[in-house]
């Protein structure tokens, strides 16, 4: 069976250098004529394209960082609101005449974690806003204001650094672990492994914002708790007969081959 694509021979050009023969002028690209200018324009266009591509990539990266930062800070605010609730409950127990709780369950401990003015700001926002979504937006805005001031003064090496809304220096890893353990769905079931891992990432991001390096013991304790929760999530899935895989299923190799051919 003959091929549909026919081979077309390239024309050959033979030039006679006989005396008296007028030969056409042959322009060779890359000389010093107009074509050099064309090449220069092409290179400039390529440079413009690459610069635009790099700028677009940088904008995309900044947008991604802003989105991740916003998500992390929202989760940190959720943790802060949980601490405030523990403080309220500890105070209520004491007001009822019960013996004060000690250690990381005491009123003094919870009060030491939240800056007094920041705590007052949370209470004010709660009183002035009706819907839960409006209150949460206000809480996040307040937290952002405080943290942005902390980051600004740290970047400028100012002597009078703004105080942290959440005192991470005094935060016990056990407190964070208790919060993680409390985060179940409306049916009292464990959520996905990624759900808990993302909240740990948000806590570590709060440390970075504050310019504080968590200790190895802190990281190890929180890591062990996340690992323990992951096992409970897996056990729950086995009992429920649900898939142990989270996220998107991997692409079958046969489909990958078909798409790349």
KOLVEXNU-344145 format. One line per field, with one value per residue (C-alpha): residue number from 1; residue in one letter; x, y, z. Coordinates in Angstrom, 3 decimals. Example, Ala and Ser with C-alpha at 12.3 -4.5 7.8 and 13.67 -1.06 7.14 Angstrom:
2
k 1 2 .
r a s .
u 12.300 13.670 .
v -4.500 -1.060 .
w 7.800 7.140 .
END
This chain:
261
k 1 2 3 4 5 6 7 8 9 10 11 12 13 14 15 16 17 18 19 20 21 22 23 24 25 26 27 28 29 30 31 32 33 34 35 36 37 38 39 40 41 42 43 44 45 46 47 48 49 50 51 52 53 54 55 56 57 58 59 60 61 62 63 64 65 66 67 68 69 70 71 72 73 74 75 76 77 78 79 80 81 82 83 84 85 86 87 88 89 90 91 92 93 94 95 96 97 98 99 100 101 102 103 104 105 106 107 108 109 110 111 112 113 114 115 116 117 118 119 120 121 122 123 124 125 126 127 128 129 130 131 132 133 134 135 136 137 138 139 140 141 142 143 144 145 146 147 148 149 150 151 152 153 154 155 156 157 158 159 160 161 162 163 164 165 166 167 168 169 170 171 172 173 174 175 176 177 178 179 180 181 182 183 184 185 186 187 188 189 190 191 192 193 194 195 196 197 198 199 200 201 202 203 204 205 206 207 208 209 210 211 212 213 214 215 216 217 218 219 220 221 222 223 224 225 226 227 228 229 230 231 232 233 234 235 236 237 238 239 240 241 242 243 244 245 246 247 248 249 250 251 252 253 254 255 256 257 258 259 260 261 .
r x x x x x x x x x x x x x x x x x x x x x x x x x x x x x x x x x x x x x x x x x x x x x x x x x x x x x x x x x x x x x x x x x x x x x x x x x x x x x x x x x x x x x x x x x x x x x x x x x x x x x x x x x x x x x x x x x x x x x x x x x x x x x x x x x x x x x x x x x x x x x x x x x x x x x x x x x x x x x x x x x x x x x x x x x x x x x x x x x x x x x x x x x x x x x x x x x x x x x x x x x x x x x x x x x x x x x x x x x x x x x x x x x x x x x x x x x x x x x x x x x x x x x x x x x x x x x x x x x x x x x .
u 0.000 1.491 1.992 -0.270 2.668 4.838 8.487 9.166 12.815 14.415 15.366 19.097 20.604 23.733 25.427 27.764 30.607 31.272 32.507 29.790 27.013 24.743 23.993 21.133 22.143 21.746 20.831 22.122 20.327 22.606 24.569 24.639 21.515 17.844 17.487 19.693 17.066 14.365 16.330 16.730 12.988 12.278 14.591 12.923 9.518 10.802 12.146 8.824 6.974 9.258 8.994 5.203 5.175 7.392 5.317 2.093 3.645 4.750 1.254 -0.245 2.178 1.360 -2.372 -1.877 0.142 -2.566 -5.264 -3.305 -2.540 -6.224 -7.219 -4.566 -5.561 -9.214 -8.328 -6.164 -9.123 -11.241 -8.666 -8.620 -12.415 -12.213 -9.680 -12.015 -14.854 -12.682 -11.896 -15.594 -16.414 -13.585 -14.803 -18.371 -17.253 -15.487 -18.488 -20.668 -18.458 -16.531 -12.882 -10.772 -9.263 -5.505 -2.799 -3.738 -7.437 -7.198 -8.633 -5.165 -3.720 -6.403 -6.192 -2.432 -2.953 -5.112 -4.106 -6.593 -7.289 -7.651 -10.089 -12.110 -12.149 -13.577 -16.316 -17.170 -17.461 -19.651 -21.998 -22.264 -22.856 -25.904 -25.164 -22.404 -20.828 -20.648 -19.089 -16.504 -15.604 -15.119 -13.001 -10.747 -10.397 -9.397 -6.863 -5.385 -4.933 -3.031 -0.861 -0.083 1.148 3.307 4.834 5.375 7.215 9.295 10.281 11.284 13.290 11.359 12.115 8.478 6.997 3.249 1.886 0.614 -3.146 -2.372 0.561 2.287 5.175 2.792 0.731 0.923 0.842 -1.669 -4.133 -3.909 -4.263 -7.428 -8.873 -7.976 -9.644 -12.825 -13.158 -15.640 -18.589 -22.229 -22.588 -19.645 -17.428 -13.839 -13.246 -10.634 -6.919 -6.317 -8.753 -6.554 -3.255 -4.363 -5.112 -1.674 -0.215 -2.243 -0.778 2.764 1.990 0.888 4.280 5.990 3.860 4.865 8.537 8.563 10.179 8.325 10.443 11.194 9.168 6.175 6.344 6.785 3.824 1.480 2.775 2.060 -1.485 -2.121 -0.727 -3.000 -6.027 -5.093 -5.220 -8.619 -9.838 -8.625 -10.237 -13.524 -13.450 -12.853 -15.790 -18.027 -16.848 -15.807 -12.766 -9.473 -8.205 -8.627 -8.631 -8.706 -8.040 -4.697 -4.892 -4.633 -1.409 -3.346 -5.248 -2.011 -0.513 -3.568 -3.457 0.254 0.270 .
v 0.000 3.278 6.091 9.134 11.410 11.752 12.605 15.834 16.281 19.584 21.728 22.122 25.414 25.346 28.636 29.249 31.593 32.114 35.543 37.931 36.010 38.200 36.324 37.236 38.648 36.096 37.427 35.410 35.750 36.672 39.271 42.950 43.857 44.262 40.617 41.321 43.809 41.148 38.742 41.426 42.113 38.362 38.161 41.172 39.548 36.341 38.313 40.147 36.831 35.267 38.337 38.289 34.554 34.986 37.919 35.927 33.002 35.332 36.823 33.338 32.311 35.408 34.753 31.153 32.248 34.767 32.090 29.630 32.361 33.300 29.667 29.099 32.204 31.221 27.878 29.617 31.844 28.711 27.442 30.795 30.767 27.278 28.529 31.400 28.910 26.799 29.959 30.755 27.229 27.210 30.553 29.265 26.265 28.527 30.870 27.904 27.207 24.303 23.799 25.623 23.468 23.226 22.952 23.559 23.569 26.488 29.949 31.435 29.264 30.066 33.790 33.686 32.420 35.300 38.953 40.881 43.598 41.025 39.057 42.223 42.817 39.340 39.974 43.327 41.806 39.025 41.535 43.788 41.142 38.941 36.158 33.578 34.362 38.086 37.359 35.016 37.601 40.147 37.762 37.026 40.725 41.501 38.672 39.799 43.335 42.098 39.630 42.070 44.554 41.820 40.922 44.587 45.463 42.290 43.031 46.568 45.360 47.722 47.579 47.825 44.741 44.430 41.804 38.498 37.855 34.186 33.722 30.803 30.855 29.612 27.265 23.657 21.055 19.178 22.058 21.899 18.104 18.332 20.720 18.381 15.480 17.528 18.166 15.518 15.833 16.297 12.515 12.275 10.621 11.384 13.555 12.975 12.701 15.814 17.765 17.359 17.708 21.064 22.403 21.368 23.219 26.298 26.221 26.000 28.898 30.943 30.252 31.492 34.649 35.317 34.662 31.915 28.521 25.676 23.265 19.732 18.383 20.506 19.300 15.672 15.764 17.302 14.939 11.892 13.089 13.594 10.108 8.630 10.403 9.135 5.556 6.190 7.604 4.471 2.169 4.036 3.666 -0.071 -0.405 1.669 -0.170 3.037 3.586 4.019 6.276 10.025 12.574 11.768 8.276 7.913 7.862 4.311 3.782 2.609 5.914 7.851 5.991 6.701 10.427 10.782 9.000 .
w 0.000 -1.076 1.392 1.109 1.802 -1.316 -1.135 -2.989 -4.032 -3.045 -6.039 -6.548 -7.568 -9.738 -10.403 -13.265 -12.561 -16.252 -17.172 -18.279 -16.504 -14.340 -11.174 -8.801 -5.457 -2.664 0.741 3.647 6.992 9.785 7.837 8.593 6.634 7.474 8.516 11.520 12.641 12.157 14.338 16.984 16.945 17.309 20.303 21.885 21.367 22.949 25.898 26.271 26.201 28.816 31.044 30.783 31.533 34.595 35.815 35.423 37.288 40.090 40.351 40.450 43.191 45.247 44.865 45.971 48.999 49.918 49.645 51.786 54.338 54.546 55.084 57.754 59.673 59.642 61.221 63.810 64.705 65.156 67.638 69.448 69.768 71.250 73.840 74.713 75.210 77.537 79.507 79.853 81.007 83.549 84.925 85.126 87.183 89.659 89.840 90.738 93.739 92.276 93.057 90.474 87.774 87.668 85.052 81.435 82.369 84.777 84.293 84.733 81.982 79.423 80.269 79.710 76.152 74.886 75.036 77.165 74.577 71.815 73.982 74.575 70.815 70.227 72.787 71.192 67.710 69.067 70.693 67.638 64.945 64.684 62.222 62.792 59.411 60.203 63.575 62.040 59.394 62.170 64.231 61.259 60.401 63.993 64.059 60.734 62.050 65.081 63.181 60.371 63.000 64.549 61.175 60.245 63.446 63.209 59.597 60.544 63.553 65.775 69.488 70.540 68.899 68.855 71.286 69.962 70.095 70.852 73.232 71.525 74.010 76.703 74.541 75.657 72.846 75.000 74.607 70.833 70.930 73.026 70.437 67.570 69.348 69.765 66.027 64.949 62.597 63.599 63.983 66.354 63.741 62.882 59.852 57.132 57.909 55.794 57.992 61.070 59.200 57.779 61.253 62.430 59.418 60.365 63.880 62.539 60.191 63.213 64.767 61.582 61.550 65.138 64.460 67.090 66.539 68.210 70.190 69.066 71.978 70.930 67.318 68.362 70.762 68.189 65.499 67.665 68.260 64.541 63.851 66.527 65.047 61.580 62.884 64.436 61.108 59.307 61.895 61.565 57.779 58.061 60.428 58.161 55.040 53.321 51.122 52.942 50.159 50.528 47.745 44.030 42.782 40.955 37.152 35.757 33.827 30.739 30.668 31.108 28.122 25.984 26.791 26.066 22.706 .
END
